[in-house]
């Protein structure tokens, strides 16, 4: 299954926040993407439905194995693109 651009943004944000803070909260995602918390809730629910994320009893957000693999691929592709632009 391919991911939408919106899902890719969420996956990248969750991955990066998780690396920085360990725990990912919806408010952290909202701040990272500069969007409203209700929008984040909708986006996270879509990721959960697609099997890419999950939440716990504290509403912390986690990537599933599949979600983490997709996020790592997105981050690597983004980093490669940024590096390419820096050397142009």
C-alpha positions as CSV (number, residue, x, y, z in Angstrom):
1,X,0.0,0.0,0.0
2,X,1.3,3.4,-0.9
3,X,1.2,6.3,1.6
4,X,-0.3,9.7,0.8
5,X,1.8,12.9,1.2
6,X,-0.1,13.7,4.4
7,X,0.7,10.2,5.9
8,X,4.3,10.7,4.9
9,X,4.4,14.0,6.8
10,X,2.9,12.3,9.9
11,X,5.2,9.3,9.7
12,X,8.3,11.6,9.4
13,X,7.2,13.8,12.3
14,X,6.4,10.9,14.6
15,X,9.8,9.3,13.7
16,X,11.8,12.5,14.3
17,X,10.0,13.4,17.5
18,X,10.4,9.9,18.8
19,X,14.2,10.0,18.2
20,X,14.4,13.4,20.0
21,X,12.0,12.9,22.9
22,X,11.3,9.2,23.1
23,X,7.6,9.8,23.8
24,X,5.4,11.2,21.0
25,X,2.3,13.1,22.0
26,X,-0.3,14.5,19.6
27,X,0.5,18.1,20.7
28,X,4.2,17.5,19.7
29,X,3.0,16.4,16.2
30,X,0.7,19.4,16.0
31,X,3.6,21.8,16.9
32,X,6.1,20.0,14.5
33,X,3.7,20.2,11.6
34,X,2.1,23.5,12.6
35,X,-1.4,22.2,12.4
36,X,-4.3,21.9,14.8
37,X,-4.6,19.0,17.3
38,X,-7.9,17.9,15.9
39,X,-6.2,17.5,12.5
40,X,-3.5,15.5,14.1
41,X,-6.1,13.2,15.7
42,X,-7.7,12.6,12.3
43,X,-4.3,11.9,10.7
44,X,-3.2,9.6,13.5
45,X,-6.5,7.7,13.3
46,X,-5.9,7.1,9.6
47,X,-2.4,5.8,10.3
48,X,-3.9,3.5,12.9
49,X,-6.5,2.3,10.5
50,X,-3.8,1.6,7.9
51,X,-1.7,-0.3,10.5
52,X,1.1,2.2,10.5
53,X,0.7,3.6,14.1
54,X,-0.8,2.8,17.4
55,X,-1.5,4.7,20.7
56,X,-1.3,3.6,24.3
57,X,-3.5,4.3,27.4
58,X,-1.7,7.7,27.8
59,X,-2.4,8.6,24.2
60,X,1.3,8.5,23.3
61,X,1.8,7.7,19.6
62,X,4.0,4.8,18.4
63,X,4.9,3.6,14.9
64,X,4.2,-0.1,14.1
65,X,7.0,-2.1,12.5
66,X,5.5,-1.3,9.1
67,X,5.1,2.4,10.0
68,X,8.7,2.6,11.3
69,X,10.0,1.0,8.1
70,X,8.1,3.4,5.9
71,X,9.2,6.4,8.1
72,X,12.8,5.4,7.9
73,X,12.5,5.2,4.1
74,X,10.9,8.6,3.9
75,X,13.5,10.2,6.2
76,X,16.4,8.7,4.2
77,X,14.8,9.9,0.9
78,X,14.3,13.4,2.4
79,X,17.9,13.5,3.7
80,X,19.3,12.4,0.4
81,X,17.3,15.1,-1.4
82,X,18.4,17.8,1.0
83,X,22.0,16.7,0.6
84,X,21.7,16.8,-3.1
85,X,20.3,20.3,-3.1
86,X,23.2,21.5,-0.8
87,X,25.8,20.4,-3.4
88,X,24.1,22.0,-6.4
